[in-house]
């Protein structure tokens, strides 16, 4: 074997809240060549990785969740041991899928599935489900702290699959910077590291010819670029991130999500996300998400100025 050849194994651990989309994420990884295993007991993690490395498997994805509740407390320490295995190094990425309690309750109600921590004979099933979800958050709290968090509350399965696949192309970068636009009326993204409120900026919504467009359209971009307040906001966010992102990279953070929110998530936040992503693309690996794109009315011409 060539001594300069990369023999490391890429391991992705998919975990998170029950009902948050772990099976969708695992399927997405299978589509891009990962050997996938669902609900592997944590006690078997190290021996399973050793076996797959011996077999020459380069990409492994494992889903673990609260079904292995008794073994979860020791999982973070098991993950630390994986970084330097006898059969070769492991590049570990932990992805935590999350969603609001309201969303999870609705999903379980729609599918009529029982939560893994629910009591089968509970008198008040709604209360039992809510309590089970909150207990699950407590059990998974330490794992969430160490993971890349994806909020699936308001995204469709097809969007989640795309995000997971994009993530796999970004994990090799020292730091991946995600800019996400959102609407405050639909809630703040749970996966955001930084949140900037731009609702005080001039709103194209009140310009009749701009209302049906988005921040991706040239006319909206031209309108916002001409507003001094918008320029000042962009400059201040840029200065803040340039000051602190290097510190986060030195602290071994690999994934930072910057959320920009306006009222409807259609004009101002979208424009600023696009501008900021372009500004930082030469310094960091950048990704763009527009959370409310499914809600946008009218054309999406994706013209820029």
C-alpha positions as CSV (number, residue, x, y, z in Angstrom):
1,X,0.0,0.0,0.0
2,X,1.2,3.5,-0.8
3,X,2.3,5.1,2.5
4,X,0.8,8.4,1.3
5,X,-2.6,6.9,0.6
6,X,-5.4,8.0,2.8
7,X,-6.6,4.9,4.8
8,X,-8.9,6.7,7.2
9,X,-12.5,5.6,7.6
10,X,-15.3,8.1,7.4
11,X,-17.8,7.4,10.1
12,X,-21.1,9.3,10.4
13,X,-23.2,8.8,13.5
14,X,-26.9,9.8,13.0
15,X,-28.7,10.4,16.2
16,X,-31.4,12.7,17.6
17,X,-35.0,12.8,18.6
18,X,-37.4,10.1,17.7
19,X,-39.5,11.2,14.8
20,X,-37.0,13.8,13.6
21,X,-36.0,12.0,10.4
22,X,-33.1,9.7,11.2
23,X,-34.3,7.0,8.7
24,X,-34.5,9.7,6.0
25,X,-30.9,10.8,6.8
26,X,-29.6,7.2,6.8
27,X,-31.2,6.6,3.4
28,X,-29.5,9.7,2.0
29,X,-26.1,8.4,3.2
30,X,-26.8,5.1,1.7
31,X,-27.4,6.8,-1.6
32,X,-23.9,8.4,-1.6
33,X,-22.1,5.1,-0.8
34,X,-22.1,4.7,2.9
35,X,-22.5,1.3,4.5
36,X,-25.5,1.9,6.8
37,X,-26.7,0.2,10.0
38,X,-29.7,1.3,12.0
39,X,-30.1,1.0,15.8
40,X,-26.7,-0.5,16.5
41,X,-26.3,-1.0,20.3
42,X,-23.5,1.4,21.6
43,X,-21.7,-1.6,23.2
44,X,-21.0,-3.0,19.7
45,X,-19.8,0.3,18.2
46,X,-16.0,-0.2,18.5
47,X,-16.0,-3.9,17.4
48,X,-18.3,-3.1,14.5
49,X,-16.0,-0.3,13.3
50,X,-13.0,-2.6,13.7
51,X,-14.7,-5.3,11.6
52,X,-15.6,-2.8,8.8
53,X,-12.1,-1.4,8.7
54,X,-10.7,-4.9,8.4
55,X,-13.1,-5.4,5.5
56,X,-11.8,-2.2,3.9
57,X,-15.1,-0.4,4.2
58,X,-14.3,3.4,3.7
59,X,-17.6,5.0,4.6
60,X,-19.8,3.9,7.5
61,X,-23.0,5.4,8.8
62,X,-24.7,4.3,12.0
63,X,-28.0,5.4,13.5
64,X,-28.4,5.3,17.3
65,X,-31.2,6.7,19.3
66,X,-33.0,6.4,22.6
67,X,-34.0,2.8,21.9
68,X,-30.6,2.1,23.4
69,X,-31.3,4.4,26.4
70,X,-29.5,2.2,28.9
71,X,-26.2,2.5,27.0
72,X,-26.4,6.2,26.0
73,X,-24.6,7.7,29.0
74,X,-21.3,6.1,27.9
75,X,-21.6,6.8,24.2
76,X,-19.7,10.1,24.1
77,X,-16.6,8.4,25.6
78,X,-16.9,5.5,23.2
79,X,-16.9,8.0,20.3
80,X,-13.7,9.6,21.6
81,X,-11.9,6.2,21.6
82,X,-12.8,5.8,17.9
83,X,-10.6,8.6,16.6
84,X,-7.4,6.5,16.7
85,X,-8.2,2.9,16.0
86,X,-5.6,0.1,15.5
87,X,-6.8,-0.5,11.9
88,X,-6.5,3.2,10.9
89,X,-7.8,6.6,11.9
90,X,-11.5,7.4,12.0
91,X,-13.0,10.7,10.7
92,X,-16.0,11.0,12.9
93,X,-19.0,13.2,12.3
94,X,-22.0,13.2,14.6
95,X,-25.2,14.5,13.2
96,X,-28.1,15.3,15.6
97,X,-31.6,15.6,14.1
98,X,-33.9,17.8,16.2
99,X,-37.4,19.2,15.9
100,X,-39.8,21.2,18.2
101,X,-41.9,19.2,20.6
102,X,-45.0,20.4,18.9
103,X,-43.7,19.0,15.6
104,X,-42.8,15.7,17.1
105,X,-46.2,15.3,18.8
106,X,-47.9,16.0,15.5
107,X,-45.8,13.5,13.6
108,X,-46.4,10.7,16.2
109,X,-50.1,11.5,16.2
110,X,-50.3,11.4,12.4
111,X,-48.5,8.1,12.1
112,X,-50.1,6.6,15.2
113,X,-46.7,5.2,16.3
114,X,-45.8,4.9,19.9
115,X,-42.8,6.8,21.2
116,X,-40.0,4.5,22.4
117,X,-40.3,6.0,25.9
118,X,-44.1,6.2,26.1
119,X,-46.1,4.1,28.5
120,X,-48.4,1.8,26.5
121,X,-51.3,2.0,28.9
122,X,-51.1,5.7,29.8
123,X,-54.5,7.3,30.4
124,X,-53.6,10.7,28.8
125,X,-51.7,9.7,25.7
126,X,-51.0,13.3,24.6
127,X,-49.4,14.1,28.0
128,X,-47.5,10.8,28.0
129,X,-46.1,11.6,24.6
130,X,-45.0,15.1,25.5
131,X,-43.3,13.8,28.7
132,X,-41.6,11.1,26.7
133,X,-40.2,13.7,24.3
134,X,-38.9,15.9,27.0
135,X,-37.3,13.0,28.8
136,X,-35.7,12.0,25.5
137,X,-34.2,15.5,25.2
138,X,-32.7,15.1,28.7
139,X,-31.2,11.7,27.8
140,X,-29.7,13.0,24.5
141,X,-28.5,16.4,25.8
142,X,-24.8,15.5,26.0
143,X,-24.8,14.0,22.5
144,X,-26.5,17.1,21.1
145,X,-23.8,19.3,22.6
146,X,-21.1,17.5,20.6
147,X,-22.9,17.1,17.3
148,X,-23.8,19.0,14.2
149,X,-27.5,19.9,14.7
150,X,-30.1,19.9,11.9
151,X,-33.5,21.2,12.7
152,X,-36.1,19.3,10.7
153,X,-39.2,21.0,12.1
154,X,-40.1,22.8,8.9
155,X,-38.4,21.0,6.1
156,X,-39.6,18.2,3.9
157,X,-37.9,14.8,3.7
158,X,-36.5,15.6,0.2
159,X,-34.9,18.8,1.6
160,X,-33.4,16.9,4.5
161,X,-31.9,14.3,2.2
162,X,-30.3,17.1,0.2
163,X,-28.9,18.8,3.3
164,X,-27.4,15.5,4.6
165,X,-25.7,14.9,1.2
166,X,-24.4,18.4,1.1
167,X,-23.0,18.0,4.6
168,X,-21.0,15.0,3.6
169,X,-19.3,17.1,1.0
170,X,-18.4,19.7,3.7
171,X,-17.1,17.7,6.6
172,X,-13.5,17.6,5.2
173,X,-13.3,21.4,5.5
174,X,-11.8,22.8,8.7
175,X,-14.9,24.8,9.2
176,X,-18.2,24.8,7.3
177,X,-20.2,28.0,7.5
178,X,-23.9,27.7,6.8
179,X,-26.0,30.8,6.2
180,X,-29.7,30.2,6.7
181,X,-32.6,32.6,6.1
182,X,-35.9,32.2,8.0
183,X,-39.2,33.8,8.9
184,X,-39.7,34.8,12.5
185,X,-43.4,34.1,12.1
186,X,-42.5,30.4,11.8
187,X,-40.0,30.3,14.6
188,X,-36.2,30.5,15.1
189,X,-34.2,27.6,13.7
190,X,-33.1,25.2,16.5
191,X,-29.8,24.5,14.8
192,X,-28.6,28.1,14.7
193,X,-25.4,29.1,16.4
194,X,-25.9,32.8,15.7
195,X,-29.2,34.5,15.0
196,X,-29.4,38.0,13.5
197,X,-32.8,39.9,13.4
198,X,-33.1,42.1,10.4
199,X,-36.8,42.9,10.7
200,X,-36.0,46.6,11.3
201,X,-34.6,47.0,7.7
202,X,-36.6,48.5,4.8
203,X,-39.1,45.8,3.6
204,X,-39.6,45.1,-0.1
205,X,-42.9,43.5,0.8
206,X,-44.5,47.0,0.8
207,X,-43.3,47.7,-2.7
208,X,-46.1,46.3,-5.0
209,X,-43.7,45.3,-7.8
210,X,-41.3,43.6,-5.4
211,X,-43.8,41.8,-3.1
212,X,-44.2,38.6,-5.2
213,X,-40.4,38.3,-5.7
214,X,-37.7,37.1,-3.3
215,X,-34.2,38.2,-2.2
216,X,-32.8,36.0,-5.0
217,X,-34.4,38.3,-7.7
218,X,-32.4,41.1,-9.2
219,X,-35.0,43.8,-8.6
220,X,-35.2,43.0,-4.8
221,X,-31.4,42.8,-4.6
222,X,-31.0,46.2,-6.3
223,X,-33.6,47.8,-3.9
224,X,-31.9,46.4,-0.8
225,X,-28.4,47.2,-1.9
226,X,-29.4,50.8,-2.2
227,X,-30.5,51.1,1.4
228,X,-27.9,52.4,3.8
229,X,-29.3,50.5,6.8
230,X,-29.0,47.2,4.9
231,X,-25.4,48.0,4.0
232,X,-24.6,48.8,7.6
233,X,-26.2,45.6,8.8
234,X,-24.3,43.5,6.3
235,X,-21.0,45.2,7.3
236,X,-21.6,44.7,11.0
237,X,-22.5,41.0,10.7
238,X,-19.5,40.5,8.5
239,X,-17.2,42.2,11.0
240,X,-18.6,40.2,13.9
241,X,-18.1,36.9,12.0
242,X,-14.6,37.7,10.8
243,X,-13.7,38.5,14.4
244,X,-15.0,35.3,16.0
245,X,-15.0,32.5,13.3
246,X,-11.2,32.0,13.6
247,X,-11.6,31.5,17.3
248,X,-14.3,28.9,16.7
249,X,-12.1,27.1,14.2
250,X,-9.3,27.0,16.7
251,X,-11.7,25.5,19.2
252,X,-12.2,22.6,16.8
253,X,-15.7,23.7,15.8
254,X,-16.4,22.2,12.3
255,X,-19.9,23.5,11.6
256,X,-21.3,26.9,12.3
257,X,-24.9,28.0,11.4
258,X,-25.6,31.7,11.0
259,X,-29.4,32.4,10.8
260,X,-30.7,35.6,9.4
261,X,-34.4,36.3,10.1
262,X,-37.0,38.7,8.8
263,X,-40.8,38.7,9.1
264,X,-41.6,36.4,6.1
265,X,-38.2,34.9,5.3
266,X,-38.6,36.0,1.6
267,X,-36.8,39.2,0.9
268,X,-34.4,40.8,3.5
269,X,-33.0,37.7,5.1
270,X,-32.6,35.9,1.8
271,X,-30.7,38.8,0.3
272,X,-28.4,39.1,3.2
273,X,-27.7,35.3,3.4
274,X,-26.7,35.4,-0.3
275,X,-24.5,38.4,0.2
276,X,-22.8,37.0,3.3
277,X,-22.2,33.6,1.7
278,X,-20.6,35.2,-1.2
279,X,-18.4,37.4,1.0
280,X,-17.1,34.5,3.1
281,X,-16.8,31.9,0.3
282,X,-13.1,32.7,-0.2
283,X,-12.3,32.2,3.5
284,X,-14.5,29.2,4.6
285,X,-16.5,26.4,3.1
286,X,-20.0,28.0,2.8
287,X,-23.5,26.6,2.4
288,X,-26.8,28.4,1.9
289,X,-30.2,27.4,3.1
290,X,-33.5,29.3,2.6
291,X,-35.8,27.6,5.0
292,X,-39.0,29.2,3.8
293,X,-38.5,28.7,0.1
294,X,-41.5,26.3,-0.1
295,X,-43.7,29.1,1.1
296,X,-42.5,31.7,-1.4
297,X,-45.2,33.0,-3.8
298,X,-44.6,34.1,-7.3
299,X,-41.5,33.5,-9.5
300,X,-38.0,32.6,-8.4
301,X,-35.7,33.8,-11.2
302,X,-32.6,33.6,-9.1
303,X,-31.1,36.8,-10.6
304,X,-28.4,38.7,-8.8
305,X,-26.9,42.1,-9.1
